[in-house]
Amino acid sequence: MSEMIDELIEYVTDEYVEEDDDDVEVTATTPLITGGLVDSFSMVSLKRFIEQKWSVTIPDAEATAEAFDTIESIVALIRKHQ
């Protein structure tokens, strides 16, 4: 599971953290949605990345801000659909 967390942290950091935001560190518990790092448009691309990377289908009804708010909650969602 640690590898999955690391890959998600790397993706979120590369895609959503601005290069000049040196003070932003993404961890497994960083609030992504409620912290303003990932918005609703970005959440769609994150969902697409997850579905392609781990060959899962996440129903739109389960792709909520709460489910996508931390790396830990995203991992739980992926595990649920594997």
Secondary structure as GFF3:
##gff-version 3
##sequence-region A 1 82
A	DSSP	alpha_helix	2	16	.	.	.	ID=ss1
A	DSSP	alpha_helix	40	53	.	.	.	ID=ss2
A	DSSP	three_ten_helix	60	62	.	.	.	ID=ss3
A	DSSP	alpha_helix	71	81	.	.	.	ID=ss4
###
